[in-house]
């Protein structure tokens, strides 16, 4: 069973990842509009959306969101370490 420190870290990391992903999606949508001059596809799976556009959107959103989540979680880990004096056990390679 997880101890309170582990639970606290999981909550903090989850919130950071969610916020990072949300901000990334907003930024990616804005960049897509400025770059292409049109709205991103609402449903890229639809056959009515050009394959190149659907693939481009999927790649940009997938990579951008994951990079943002990674960076947000790393920033949260640094903050956690500063506050507790050590990294969470899941990041130290301990079980």
C-alpha positions in Angstrom: 0.0 0.0 0.0 1.2 3.5 -0.8 2.4 5.7 2.0 1.3 9.3 2.4 4.4 10.7 0.7 3.9 8.4 -2.3 0.2 9.3 -2.5 1.1 13.0 -2.3 3.7 12.7 -5.1 1.2 10.8 -7.3 -1.4 13.5 -6.8 1.2 16.3 -7.5 2.6 14.5 -10.6 -0.9 13.8 -11.9 -2.0 17.4 -11.5 1.2 18.6 -13.2 0.8 16.2 -16.1 -2.8 17.2 -16.6 -2.1 20.9 -16.5 0.9 20.5 -18.8 -1.1 18.5 -21.3 -4.0 21.0 -21.2 -1.7 23.9 -21.8 0.1 22.1 -24.6 -3.2 21.3 -26.3 -4.3 24.9 -26.2 -0.9 26.1 -27.5 -0.8 23.5 -30.2 -4.3 24.4 -31.4 -3.3 28.1 -31.6 -0.1 27.3 -33.5 -2.1 25.0 -35.9 -4.5 27.8 -36.6 -1.7 30.3 -37.3 0.3 27.9 -39.4 -2.5 26.3 -41.5 -5.0 29.2 -41.4 -7.8 26.8 -40.4 -9.2 25.0 -37.4 -7.6 21.7 -36.4 -9.7 18.6 -37.3 -12.3 17.9 -34.7 -12.5 14.3 -35.6 -9.3 13.2 -37.4 -10.7 9.6 -37.7 -13.4 10.9 -40.1 -12.9 10.0 -43.8 -13.9 13.6 -44.6 -10.6 14.8 -43.1 -7.7 14.6 -45.5 -5.3 11.8 -44.4 -2.2 14.2 -44.4 -4.1 16.6 -42.2 -5.3 13.9 -39.8 -1.8 12.4 -39.5 -0.2 15.8 -39.0 -2.6 16.7 -36.3 -2.2 13.3 -34.5 1.6 13.6 -34.6 1.8 17.2 -33.5 -0.8 16.7 -30.6 0.7 13.4 -29.5 4.3 14.5 -29.4 3.5 18.0 -28.1 1.3 16.8 -25.3 3.7 14.1 -24.1 6.6 16.5 -24.1 4.6 19.0 -22.1 3.6 16.3 -19.6 7.1 15.1 -19.3 8.5 18.6 -18.6 5.7 19.4 -16.2 6.3 16.2 -14.2 10.0 16.8 -14.1 9.4 20.4 -12.8 7.0 18.9 -10.2 9.7 16.4 -9.2 12.3 19.2 -8.7 9.7 21.1 -6.6 9.0 17.9 -4.6 12.7 17.4 -4.0 13.2 21.0 -2.9 10.3 20.7 -0.4 11.0 17.2 1.0 14.8 16.9 0.5 14.6 13.9 -1.7 13.0 12.7 -4.9 10.0 10.5 -4.8 10.9 6.8 -4.5 9.4 6.1 -8.0 12.0 8.4 -9.5 14.9 7.2 -7.5 14.6 3.7 -8.9 13.5 2.2 -5.6 10.5 0.0 -5.1 
